[in-house]
Amino acid sequence: MDKDNFYTKAHLVVAAVRIWEYREANPPTVENICGTLSLSVEEGNRLCRKLKEHEVIDIIEKAGEARIFIIDHLKLETLVGIKESSRLDDELENFKKSRAEQNLKIETIKLEQAEKKKKLHETLEKKLRESIKPS
């Protein structure tokens, strides 16, 4: 079982909500889910926000704590093909693209400067020859 894909983690979060509701007879908090699944609170919050975006769960905030409710567990099956990428990966990819564009621009400028330098040398050499020629 691949524990690192979003689909699997989504199923685990929904299962943890169900277990918590069964054992404690009330909806869990994100911290409760994280404790059950041995996740960091940050990772738990991220997963819960993503599942809320996909309308699998709902997060109700009341009295300083957020409780998790399952809305539609069947929507988990729509997550099968979703490849999860973090914002850091997206930003890194954007940075790499911008660096490649900058490098291309720099190379173009270098080639233009080399061409200008070559033409300048040719012009100077031509003028020098003309000035050296006996009249």
VONU-585679 format. One line per field, with one value per residue: x, y, z of N, C-alpha, C, O, CB in turn; chain; residue in one letter. Coordinates in Angstrom, 1 decimal. Glycine has a CB too. Layout:
BEGIN
n.xx <- (X, ...)
n.yy <- (Y, ...)
n.zz <- (Z, ...)
ca.xx <- (X, ...)
ca.yy <- (Y, ...)
ca.zz <- (Z, ...)
c.xx <- (X, ...)
c.yy <- (Y, ...)
c.zz <- (Z, ...)
o.xx <- (X, ...)
o.yy <- (Y, ...)
o.zz <- (Z, ...)
cb.xx <- (X, ...)
cb.yy <- (Y, ...)
cb.zz <- (Z, ...)
zami <- (A, ...)
baza <- (a, ...)
***
This chain:
BEGIN
n.xx <- (0.8, 0.6, 1.5, 1.9, 0.4, -2.3, -4.9, -4.9, -4.2, -6.5, -8.5, -7.7, -8.0, -10.8, -11.5, -10.4, -12.0, -14.5, -13.9, -13.3, -15.7, -17.3, -16.0, -15.9, -18.4, -18.7, -17.9, -14.5, -11.6, -9.1, -6.7, -7.3, -7.7, -5.1, -3.6, -4.6, -3.8, -1.1, 0.1, 1.5, 0.3, 0.2, 0.3, -2.1, -4.0, -3.6, -4.4, -7.1, -8.1, -7.8, -9.5, -11.9, -12.1, -12.6, -15.1, -15.5, -15.3, -16.5, -15.6, -16.3, -16.1, -16.2, -16.5, -13.7, -12.5, -12.1, -14.3, -14.6, -16.6, -18.0, -19.1, -19.6, -18.6, -18.3, -17.2, -14.5, -13.6, -13.3, -10.8, -8.9, -7.1, -5.7, -2.9, -0.9, 0.6, 2.8, 2.7, 5.3, 6.6, 5.4, 6.2, 8.9, 9.1, 8.1, 10.2, 12.4, 11.6, 11.6, 14.3, 15.4, 14.4, 15.6, 18.3, 18.3, 17.8, 20.0, 22.0, 21.2, 21.7, 24.4, 25.3, 24.4, 26.0, 28.5, 28.4, 28.1, 30.6, 32.3, 31.5, 32.3, 35.1, 35.7, 34.9, 36.7, 39.1, 38.9, 38.8, 41.3, 43.0, 42.3, 43.3, 46.0, 46.7, 48.6, 48.1)
n.yy <- (-1.2, 2.1, 4.7, 7.3, 8.7, 10.9, 10.0, 7.6, 8.7, 10.4, 8.5, 7.4, 9.5, 9.9, 7.4, 7.7, 9.7, 8.4, 6.3, 7.8, 9.1, 6.8, 5.7, 7.8, 9.2, 11.7, 14.3, 14.4, 16.5, 18.2, 17.7, 15.4, 13.5, 13.6, 12.5, 9.9, 9.0, 9.3, 11.7, 14.9, 18.0, 20.0, 18.7, 17.2, 19.4, 20.4, 18.2, 18.0, 20.5, 20.2, 18.0, 19.2, 21.1, 19.3, 18.5, 16.4, 16.2, 18.3, 21.2, 22.5, 25.3, 26.0, 27.5, 27.9, 25.6, 23.3, 21.1, 18.0, 16.7, 14.2, 14.6, 13.5, 10.5, 9.0, 10.7, 10.4, 8.6, 10.0, 11.1, 9.4, 9.6, 11.9, 13.7, 14.8, 17.8, 19.8, 23.3, 24.2, 22.6, 23.5, 26.2, 25.9, 24.7, 26.8, 28.7, 27.4, 27.5, 30.3, 30.9, 29.4, 30.9, 33.4, 32.6, 32.0, 34.5, 35.9, 34.5, 35.2, 37.9, 38.0, 36.8, 38.8, 40.9, 39.9, 39.8, 42.5, 43.4, 42.1, 43.3, 46.0, 45.7, 44.9, 47.3, 49.1, 48.0, 48.3, 51.1, 51.6, 50.4, 52.0, 54.4, 53.9, 53.3, 54.5, 57.6)
n.zz <- (0.0, -0.9, 1.0, 0.6, -1.3, -2.2, -2.3, -0.7, 1.7, 2.1, 2.4, 4.8, 6.5, 6.5, 7.5, 10.1, 11.1, 11.2, 13.0, 15.3, 15.8, 16.3, 18.6, 20.5, 20.3, 19.3, 16.9, 15.6, 16.3, 14.3, 15.5, 16.9, 14.8, 13.8, 15.9, 15.9, 13.4, 13.6, 12.5, 11.7, 13.0, 11.1, 8.7, 8.9, 9.0, 6.4, 4.8, 5.6, 4.7, 2.0, 1.5, 2.2, 0.2, -1.9, -1.2, 0.5, 3.2, 6.0, 7.8, 10.8, 12.7, 16.0, 19.1, 19.4, 18.5, 15.8, 14.3, 12.6, 10.0, 8.0, 4.7, 2.1, 1.5, -0.8, -2.7, -2.4, -4.3, -6.5, -6.3, -7.1, -9.4, -9.0, -8.8, -6.3, -5.7, -3.9, -2.9, -2.7, -4.6, -6.9, -6.9, -7.1, -9.6, -11.2, -10.7, -11.8, -14.5, -14.9, -14.5, -16.6, -18.8, -18.3, -18.5, -21.2, -22.3, -21.5, -22.9, -25.5, -25.5, -25.1, -27.5, -29.3, -28.5, -29.0, -31.8, -32.4, -31.5, -33.2, -35.6, -35.1, -34.8, -37.4, -38.8, -37.6, -38.4, -41.2, -41.4, -40.4, -42.4, -44.6, -43.7, -43.7, -46.3, -49.0, -50.5)
ca.xx <- (0.0, 1.4, 1.0, 2.3, -0.5, -3.4, -6.1, -4.8, -4.3, -7.9, -9.3, -7.3, -8.6, -12.2, -11.6, -10.1, -13.2, -15.5, -13.4, -13.4, -17.2, -17.8, -15.5, -16.2, -19.7, -18.8, -17.0, -13.2, -10.9, -8.0, -5.7, -7.7, -7.3, -3.6, -3.2, -5.0, -3.0, 0.3, 0.5, 1.7, -0.9, 0.2, -0.1, -3.5, -4.7, -3.5, -5.2, -8.5, -8.4, -7.9, -10.7, -13.0, -12.1, -13.2, -16.4, -15.6, -15.6, -16.7, -14.9, -17.1, -15.4, -17.1, -15.8, -12.2, -12.0, -12.7, -14.7, -14.6, -17.8, -18.0, -20.2, -19.8, -17.4, -18.2, -16.3, -13.1, -13.2, -12.9, -9.5, -7.9, -6.1, -5.2, -1.5, -0.8, 1.9, 2.8, 3.0, 6.7, 7.0, 4.9, 7.0, 10.2, 9.0, 8.1, 11.5, 13.2, 11.2, 12.0, 15.7, 15.7, 14.1, 16.7, 19.6, 18.2, 17.9, 21.4, 22.8, 20.9, 22.4, 25.9, 25.5, 24.3, 27.2, 29.7, 28.2, 28.4, 32.0, 32.9, 31.3, 33.1, 36.4, 35.7, 34.8, 37.9, 40.2, 38.7, 39.3, 42.8, 43.6, 42.1, 44.2, 47.4, 46.9, 49.2, 47.2)
ca.yy <- (0.0, 3.4, 5.6, 8.7, 9.3, 11.7, 9.1, 6.8, 9.6, 10.8, 7.4, 7.2, 10.6, 9.6, 6.3, 8.2, 10.4, 7.4, 5.6, 8.7, 9.2, 5.6, 5.5, 9.0, 9.6, 13.1, 14.5, 14.7, 17.7, 17.8, 17.1, 14.0, 12.7, 13.5, 11.6, 8.6, 8.6, 9.7, 12.8, 16.2, 18.8, 20.8, 17.7, 17.0, 20.5, 20.4, 17.1, 18.3, 21.6, 19.6, 17.2, 20.1, 21.6, 18.3, 18.3, 15.0, 16.5, 19.7, 21.6, 23.4, 25.9, 26.5, 27.7, 27.8, 24.4, 22.9, 19.7, 17.4, 16.0, 13.6, 15.0, 12.5, 9.6, 8.5, 11.5, 9.9, 7.8, 11.0, 11.5, 8.3, 10.0, 13.2, 13.7, 15.9, 18.5, 20.9, 24.6, 24.3, 22.0, 24.4, 27.4, 25.4, 24.6, 28.2, 29.3, 26.8, 28.0, 31.7, 30.8, 29.0, 32.0, 34.3, 32.1, 32.1, 35.9, 36.2, 34.0, 36.0, 39.2, 37.7, 36.6, 40.1, 41.7, 39.4, 40.2, 44.0, 43.6, 41.7, 44.4, 47.1, 45.4, 45.0, 48.7, 49.8, 47.5, 48.9, 52.5, 51.6, 50.1, 53.2, 55.5, 53.5, 53.3, 55.7, 58.3)
ca.zz <- (0.0, -1.0, 2.0, 0.3, -2.2, -1.6, -2.3, 0.4, 2.9, 2.2, 3.0, 6.2, 7.3, 6.6, 8.4, 11.4, 11.6, 11.6, 14.3, 16.4, 16.0, 16.9, 20.0, 21.4, 20.1, 18.8, 15.8, 16.1, 15.9, 13.5, 16.4, 17.2, 13.6, 13.7, 16.9, 15.5, 12.3, 13.8, 11.5, 12.3, 12.9, 9.9, 7.6, 9.1, 8.5, 4.9, 4.2, 5.8, 3.8, 0.6, 1.5, 2.2, -1.2, -2.8, -0.6, 1.1, 4.6, 6.3, 9.0, 11.5, 13.8, 17.1, 20.5, 19.4, 17.9, 14.5, 14.3, 11.2, 9.6, 6.7, 3.9, 1.1, 1.4, -2.1, -3.5, -2.3, -5.5, -7.6, -6.0, -7.5, -10.4, -8.6, -8.4, -5.4, -5.7, -2.9, -3.4, -2.9, -5.9, -8.0, -6.9, -7.6, -11.1, -11.8, -10.5, -12.8, -15.8, -15.1, -14.6, -18.0, -19.6, -18.0, -19.2, -22.7, -22.6, -21.3, -24.1, -26.7, -25.4, -25.3, -29.0, -29.9, -28.1, -29.8, -33.2, -32.4, -31.3, -34.5, -36.6, -34.7, -35.2, -38.9, -39.1, -37.2, -39.3, -42.5, -41.3, -40.3, -43.7, -45.4, -43.3, -43.9, -47.7, -49.6, -51.4)
c.xx <- (0.9, 0.8, 1.2, 1.4, -1.7, -4.6, -6.0, -4.9, -5.8, -8.7, -8.9, -7.9, -10.1, -12.4, -11.4, -11.3, -14.3, -15.1, -13.7, -14.9, -17.7, -17.3, -15.9, -17.6, -19.8, -17.8, -15.6, -12.7, -9.8, -6.9, -6.0, -7.4, -5.8, -3.1, -3.5, -4.1, -1.5, 0.8, 0.8, 0.5, -1.0, -0.2, -1.6, -4.4, -4.7, -4.4, -6.7, -8.9, -8.7, -9.2, -12.0, -13.2, -12.8, -14.6, -16.6, -16.0, -16.0, -16.1, -15.7, -16.3, -16.4, -16.3, -14.3, -11.6, -12.8, -13.0, -14.9, -15.9, -17.6, -19.3, -20.6, -18.6, -17.2, -17.3, -14.8, -12.7, -12.9, -11.4, -8.4, -6.8, -5.4, -3.8, -1.3, 0.6, 1.8, 3.0, 4.5, 7.2, 6.6, 5.8, 8.4, 10.2, 8.9, 9.4, 12.4, 12.9, 11.7, 13.6, 16.1, 15.5, 15.2, 18.0, 19.5, 18.3, 19.3, 22.3, 22.5, 21.6, 23.9, 26.2, 25.4, 25.5, 28.4, 29.6, 28.5, 29.9, 32.7, 32.7, 32.2, 34.6, 36.6, 35.8, 36.2, 39.1, 40.1, 39.2, 40.8, 43.5, 43.5, 43.1, 45.7, 47.7, 47.6, 48.2, 47.8)
c.yy <- (1.2, 4.4, 7.1, 9.4, 9.9, 10.8, 8.2, 7.6, 10.1, 9.7, 7.2, 8.3, 10.3, 8.4, 6.8, 8.9, 9.4, 6.7, 6.5, 8.9, 8.0, 5.4, 6.6, 9.6, 11.1, 13.3, 14.9, 16.1, 17.3, 17.2, 15.7, 13.1, 12.5, 12.5, 10.2, 8.1, 8.8, 10.7, 14.0, 17.0, 19.6, 19.9, 17.4, 18.1, 20.6, 19.4, 17.5, 19.5, 21.1, 18.8, 18.1, 20.7, 20.6, 17.9, 16.9, 15.2, 18.0, 20.0, 22.7, 24.0, 26.4, 26.5, 27.4, 26.5, 24.0, 21.4, 19.2, 16.5, 15.4, 14.0, 13.9, 11.7, 9.1, 9.4, 11.2, 9.2, 8.7, 11.4, 10.5, 8.8, 11.3, 13.0, 15.0, 16.5, 19.6, 22.2, 24.8, 23.7, 22.9, 25.6, 27.0, 25.3, 25.9, 28.9, 28.7, 27.3, 29.5, 31.7, 30.4, 30.1, 33.1, 33.9, 32.3, 33.6, 36.4, 35.7, 34.8, 37.3, 39.0, 37.5, 38.0, 41.0, 41.2, 39.8, 41.7, 44.2, 43.2, 42.8, 45.6, 46.9, 45.4, 46.5, 49.4, 49.3, 48.1, 50.3, 52.6, 51.4, 51.3, 54.3, 55.2, 53.5, 54.6, 56.4, 58.6)
c.zz <- (0.0, -0.1, 1.7, -0.7, -1.6, -1.4, -1.0, 1.7, 3.2, 2.8, 4.4, 7.1, 7.5, 7.6, 9.9, 12.0, 12.0, 12.9, 15.5, 16.8, 16.7, 18.4, 20.9, 21.3, 19.8, 17.7, 16.3, 15.6, 14.9, 14.3, 16.8, 16.1, 13.5, 14.7, 16.5, 14.4, 12.4, 12.7, 12.3, 12.1, 11.6, 8.7, 7.7, 8.7, 7.0, 4.3, 4.4, 4.9, 2.4, 0.5, 1.5, 0.8, -2.1, -2.2, 0.0, 2.6, 4.8, 7.6, 9.6, 12.7, 14.8, 18.4, 20.4, 18.9, 16.7, 14.6, 12.8, 11.1, 8.2, 5.9, 2.9, 0.9, 0.0, -3.0, -3.4, -3.6, -6.6, -7.4, -6.5, -8.4, -10.1, -8.1, -7.5, -5.5, -4.7, -3.6, -3.6, -4.2, -7.0, -8.1, -7.5, -9.1, -11.8, -11.7, -11.6, -14.2, -16.0, -15.2, -16.1, -19.0, -19.5, -18.7, -20.7, -23.1, -22.5, -22.5, -25.3, -26.7, -25.6, -26.8, -29.7, -29.7, -28.9, -31.2, -33.3, -32.3, -32.6, -35.5, -36.3, -35.1, -36.7, -39.3, -38.8, -38.1, -40.7, -42.5, -41.2, -41.6, -44.6, -45.0, -43.6, -45.4, -48.2, -50.6, -52.7)
o.xx <- (1.8, -0.3, 0.7, 1.6, -2.1, -5.3, -7.0, -5.6, -6.2, -9.5, -9.8, -8.4, -10.6, -13.3, -12.1, -11.6, -14.9, -16.0, -14.2, -15.2, -18.6, -18.1, -16.2, -18.0, -20.8, -16.8, -15.5, -13.3, -9.5, -6.2, -5.1, -6.8, -5.4, -2.1, -2.7, -3.8, -0.7, 1.9, 0.4, -0.3, -2.0, -1.0, -2.3, -5.4, -5.7, -5.1, -7.5, -10.1, -9.6, -9.9, -13.0, -14.3, -13.6, -15.2, -17.7, -16.8, -15.8, -16.0, -15.9, -15.9, -17.3, -15.6, -13.8, -10.4, -13.9, -12.2, -15.3, -16.1, -17.1, -20.4, -21.7, -17.7, -16.1, -16.8, -14.0, -11.5, -12.3, -10.9, -7.2, -5.6, -4.5, -3.5, -1.5, 1.6, 0.7, 3.5, 4.9, 8.0, 7.3, 6.2, 9.0, 11.1, 9.5, 9.8, 13.2, 13.8, 12.2, 14.1, 17.1, 16.3, 15.6, 18.7, 20.5, 19.0, 19.8, 23.1, 23.4, 22.2, 24.5, 27.2, 26.2, 26.0, 29.2, 30.6, 29.2, 30.5, 33.7, 33.7, 32.7, 35.2, 37.6, 36.5, 36.7, 39.9, 41.1, 39.8, 41.4, 44.5, 44.4, 43.6, 46.5, 48.8, 47.1, 47.6, 47.2)
o.yy <- (1.4, 4.9, 7.9, 10.5, 9.5, 11.0, 8.1, 7.2, 10.2, 10.0, 6.9, 8.0, 10.5, 8.5, 6.3, 8.8, 9.6, 6.4, 6.1, 8.9, 8.1, 5.1, 6.3, 10.4, 11.8, 12.5, 15.6, 16.7, 16.1, 16.3, 14.8, 12.0, 11.4, 11.8, 9.3, 6.9, 8.6, 10.4, 14.2, 16.8, 19.8, 20.4, 17.3, 17.9, 20.9, 19.7, 17.3, 19.5, 21.5, 18.9, 17.7, 20.9, 21.0, 16.9, 16.3, 14.5, 18.8, 19.1, 23.8, 23.2, 27.2, 25.5, 26.7, 26.4, 24.3, 20.6, 20.0, 15.7, 16.1, 13.9, 13.4, 12.1, 8.6, 8.9, 11.7, 9.3, 8.3, 12.1, 10.7, 8.5, 11.7, 12.3, 16.1, 15.8, 20.3, 22.3, 25.5, 24.3, 23.1, 26.1, 27.8, 25.7, 26.1, 29.6, 29.5, 27.6, 29.8, 32.6, 31.0, 30.4, 33.7, 34.7, 32.6, 33.9, 37.1, 36.5, 35.0, 37.8, 39.9, 38.1, 38.2, 41.7, 42.0, 40.1, 42.1, 45.0, 43.9, 43.1, 46.3, 47.8, 46.0, 46.8, 50.1, 50.1, 48.4, 50.8, 53.4, 52.0, 51.7, 55.0, 56.1, 53.8, 55.7, 55.7, 59.2)
o.zz <- (0.8, -0.3, 2.3, -1.1, -0.5, -0.4, -0.3, 2.6, 4.3, 3.7, 5.3, 8.2, 8.7, 8.4, 10.8, 13.2, 13.1, 13.7, 16.5, 18.0, 17.6, 19.3, 22.1, 22.1, 20.1, 17.6, 17.3, 14.8, 14.8, 13.9, 16.8, 16.2, 13.2, 14.4, 16.7, 14.4, 11.5, 12.1, 13.4, 11.2, 11.0, 7.9, 6.7, 8.0, 6.4, 3.3, 3.5, 4.4, 1.7, -0.5, 1.0, 0.4, -3.0, -2.7, -0.1, 3.2, 3.8, 8.5, 9.0, 13.5, 14.5, 18.8, 21.3, 18.9, 16.5, 14.9, 12.0, 11.9, 7.3, 6.4, 2.9, 0.2, -0.3, -4.0, -4.1, -4.0, -7.6, -8.3, -6.3, -8.1, -10.8, -7.2, -8.0, -5.4, -4.6, -4.7, -4.5, -4.9, -8.0, -9.2, -8.2, -9.8, -12.8, -12.7, -12.2, -15.0, -17.0, -15.9, -16.6, -19.9, -20.5, -19.3, -21.3, -24.1, -23.4, -23.0, -26.1, -27.7, -26.3, -27.3, -30.6, -30.6, -29.3, -31.9, -34.3, -33.0, -33.0, -36.3, -37.2, -35.6, -37.2, -40.2, -39.6, -38.5, -41.3, -43.4, -41.8, -41.9, -45.4, -45.9, -43.7, -45.8, -47.8, -51.4, -53.6)
cb.xx <- (-1.0, 1.4, 1.7, 3.7, -0.9, -3.7, -6.1, -3.4, -3.4, -8.4, -9.0, -5.7, -8.4, -12.8, -10.6, -8.9, -13.8, -15.6, -12.0, -12.7, -17.9, -17.3, -14.0, -15.2, -20.6, -18.5, -17.5, -12.2, -10.4, -7.4, -5.6, -9.2, -7.9, -3.0, -3.8, -6.5, -3.5, 1.2, -0.7, 3.0, -1.0, 1.7, 0.7, -3.8, -4.1, -2.0, -4.9, -8.7, -7.3, -6.7, -10.7, -12.8, -10.7, -12.3, -17.5, -14.2, -14.4, -18.3, -13.4, -18.5, -14.5, -18.4, -16.5, -11.7, -12.0, -11.8, -16.0, -13.3, -19.1, -17.9, -19.9, -20.3, -17.5, -19.5, -16.6, -12.9, -14.4, -13.8, -9.3, -8.7, -6.6, -6.0, -0.4, -1.1, 2.3, 3.8, 2.4, 7.4, 6.4, 3.5, 7.1, 10.6, 7.7, 7.0, 12.1, 13.1, 9.7, 11.6, 16.4, 14.9, 12.7, 16.9, 19.8, 16.8, 17.0, 22.0, 22.4, 19.4, 22.1, 26.3, 24.5, 23.0, 27.5, 29.7, 26.8, 27.7, 32.5, 32.2, 29.8, 33.0, 36.8, 34.6, 33.7, 38.2, 40.0, 37.2, 38.6, 43.2, 42.8, 40.7, 44.1, 47.6, 45.6, 50.5, 46.7)
cb.yy <- (0.0, 3.9, 5.3, 8.8, 8.4, 12.9, 8.2, 6.0, 10.8, 11.2, 6.0, 7.3, 12.0, 9.3, 5.2, 9.1, 11.3, 6.4, 5.2, 10.1, 9.5, 4.4, 5.5, 10.0, 9.3, 14.1, 15.6, 13.6, 18.5, 19.1, 17.9, 13.9, 13.4, 14.9, 11.9, 8.6, 9.3, 8.4, 13.0, 17.0, 19.8, 21.3, 16.4, 16.7, 21.8, 20.2, 15.8, 18.7, 22.7, 18.7, 16.2, 21.2, 21.9, 17.1, 18.6, 14.3, 16.2, 20.0, 22.1, 22.8, 27.0, 25.6, 26.7, 28.1, 23.2, 23.2, 19.5, 16.6, 16.8, 12.0, 16.4, 13.2, 8.5, 8.3, 13.0, 9.0, 6.9, 12.2, 11.7, 7.2, 10.0, 13.9, 13.7, 15.5, 19.0, 20.6, 25.7, 23.6, 20.6, 24.8, 27.9, 24.1, 23.7, 29.0, 29.0, 25.3, 28.0, 32.5, 29.9, 27.8, 32.6, 34.6, 30.7, 31.6, 36.7, 35.7, 32.5, 36.2, 39.8, 36.4, 35.6, 40.8, 41.7, 37.8, 40.0, 44.7, 42.7, 40.3, 44.8, 47.4, 44.0, 44.2, 49.4, 49.5, 46.0, 48.8, 53.2, 50.5, 48.9, 53.7, 55.7, 52.1, 53.1, 55.5, 59.6)
cb.zz <- (1.2, -2.5, 3.3, -0.2, -3.4, -2.5, -3.5, 0.4, 2.8, 0.8, 2.2, 6.3, 6.6, 5.3, 8.1, 11.4, 10.4, 10.5, 14.2, 16.1, 14.7, 16.1, 19.9, 21.1, 21.3, 20.0, 14.8, 15.5, 17.1, 12.7, 17.7, 17.5, 12.4, 13.9, 18.2, 15.0, 11.0, 13.8, 10.5, 11.6, 14.1, 9.6, 7.7, 10.6, 9.1, 4.5, 4.9, 7.3, 3.8, 0.3, 2.7, 3.3, -1.7, -2.8, -1.6, 1.0, 5.5, 6.4, 8.7, 12.0, 13.3, 17.2, 21.4, 20.7, 19.0, 13.3, 15.1, 10.9, 9.8, 6.7, 3.2, -0.3, 2.4, -2.7, -3.1, -1.1, -5.9, -7.6, -4.5, -8.2, -11.7, -7.6, -9.6, -3.9, -7.1, -1.8, -2.5, -1.7, -6.0, -7.7, -5.5, -6.9, -11.4, -11.0, -9.1, -12.8, -15.9, -13.8, -13.6, -18.4, -19.3, -16.5, -18.8, -23.1, -21.6, -20.0, -24.3, -26.8, -23.9, -24.6, -29.5, -29.4, -26.6, -29.7, -33.7, -31.3, -30.1, -34.9, -36.7, -33.1, -34.7, -39.5, -38.4, -35.7, -39.3, -42.9, -40.1, -39.3, -44.3, -45.4, -41.8, -43.4, -48.5, -50.2, -50.8)
zami <- (A, A, A, A, A, A, A, A, A, A, A, A, A, A, A, A, A, A, A, A, A, A, A, A, A, A, A, A, A, A, A, A, A, A, A, A, A, A, A, A, A, A, A, A, A, A, A, A, A, A, A, A, A, A, A, A, A, A, A, A, A, A, A, A, A, A, A, A, A, A, A, A, A, A, A, A, A, A, A, A, A, A, A, A, A, A, A, A, A, A, A, A, A, A, A, A, A, A, A, A, A, A, A, A, A, A, A, A, A, A, A, A, A, A, A, A, A, A, A, A, A, A, A, A, A, A, A, A, A, A, A, A, A, A, A)
baza <- (m, d, k, d, n, f, y, t, k, a, h, l, v, v, a, a, v, r, i, w, e, y, r, e, a, n, p, p, t, v, e, n, i, c, g, t, l, s, l, s, v, e, e, g, n, r, l, c, r, k, l, k, e, h, e, v, i, d, i, i, e, k, a, g, e, a, r, i, f, i, i, d, h, l, k, l, e, t, l, v, g, i, k, e, s, s, r, l, d, d, e, l, e, n, f, k, k, s, r, a, e, q, n, l, k, i, e, t, i, k, l, e, q, a, e, k, k, k, k, l, h, e, t, l, e, k, k, l, r, e, s, i, k, p, s)
***
